[in-house]
Amino acid sequence: MKKQLIFILLFTLTLSSFAQNDTTKTKVEFKPSGKLWGYAFGDFLYKGYTNKFGMTNTQYGSTAKDFTSFEFRRIYLGYDYDISEHFAAQLLLAYEGAQFTTDGSRSVYIKGANLRWKNIFHNSDLVIGAMPTPSYSTTSEPVWGYRSLEKTIMDMRKIGASADVGISLQGKLNNKGDFGYNLMISNGTGAKPETDKFKKFYGDAYAKFMDQKIMLDLGADNEWSQASPYQKSKTTYKAFLAYITPQITIGIEAFQQVQKNNTIFTEAAPSTVKDTVNALASGVSVFVRGPISKKLGYVLRYDYYNPDTKFNKNDVYPASYSGVYTESFVLAGLDYNPVKNVHFMPNVWYDMYNNRYTAVNNLSTKSNDLAFRLTVYYIFR
């Protein structure tokens, strides 16, 4: 009997020892840690043709014909730091190709500086600070995958900012991430400080189907910019649909932005009635990308942009009105990837303007900007 009791006692102690060892192995003490990361891209550019309308609203609109240059378009330097199991911080410094000091040297600004409260409740994070907005930075831009060649259509046409300062609730509706959402309140001023009492409100929801090969994203945002003597605001609606596989990725992105009381117009003669009027900007972008071989890929994209679908050629608009020209944009390129995180991309960049106001501005019906580039993109992390 004693032997049996001793055996049972030893067996129990052994199991207890194994259980303690297993607990020790599975429960690892958290240690704060961080990582430095970044990337850069730029081009050798040759400007083949410059538009005759004096349009400067795109990156190469004001660049003269036959102009050549070596230039960075973006440099990122970021640091991600895990403070604890539930808190993480991020800092991102950026040069975006348009920031200069008084002597013309390149300068950087703070694009990201945020604190993330992870799993504030199940599968949801609360983020406070400067962060990407739900407009396109977290949805269509990663699927497009070629920010190094061009911005998404909403970014390119300045329909919304890629980053802003505010507070955001981001979550997944299942552990796999097939469904999710992003709700955000921000200043609406991007990287610049707030200048008024109004705030910008975002709502975004996405769904992924067929083992995440198909992605559907729907979103909207609203911001007032003036309350009196009359209300001015911008309300944006967007939709994005993509088919994503290693062999081919196809995407279509569309938006519509209601710009309430955006401009003043005068009715056609002999009337002299002036009034504020809503503008309705809209655009659609279609792209396809995929591999040709192990180290070579291709990318094609077409955009159509209408800055004001309510434009009336019989009305008289002020000089500040920017809705005269519709635009068709084409991008075609190759992506040579000799090693991981290094890309050489010869590409053609083309933007055509269609003039809807020929009777007033006495210009031709069409003009364009054309650029040939060798883009270099590299990532370090």
Secondary structure, 3 states (H helix, E strand, C coil): CHHHHHHHHHHHHHHHHHHHHHHHHHCCCCCCEEEEEEEEEEEEEEEEECCCCCCCCCCCCCCCCCCEEEEEEEEEEEEEEECCCCEEEEEEEEECCCCECCCCCECCEEEEEEEEEEEEECCEEEEEEEEECCCCCCCHHHHHCCCCCCCCHHHHCCCCCCEEEEEEEEEECCCCCCEEEEEEEECCCCCCCCCCCCCEEEEEEEEEECCCCEEEEEEEEEEEEECCCCCEEEEEEEEEEEEECCCCEEEEEEEEEEEEEEEEEECCCCCCCEEEEEEEEEEEEEEEEEECCCCEEEEEEEEEEECCCCCCCCCECCCCCCCCEEEEEEEEEEEECCCCCEEEEEEEEEEEEEECCHHHHCCCCEEEEEEEEEEEEEEEC
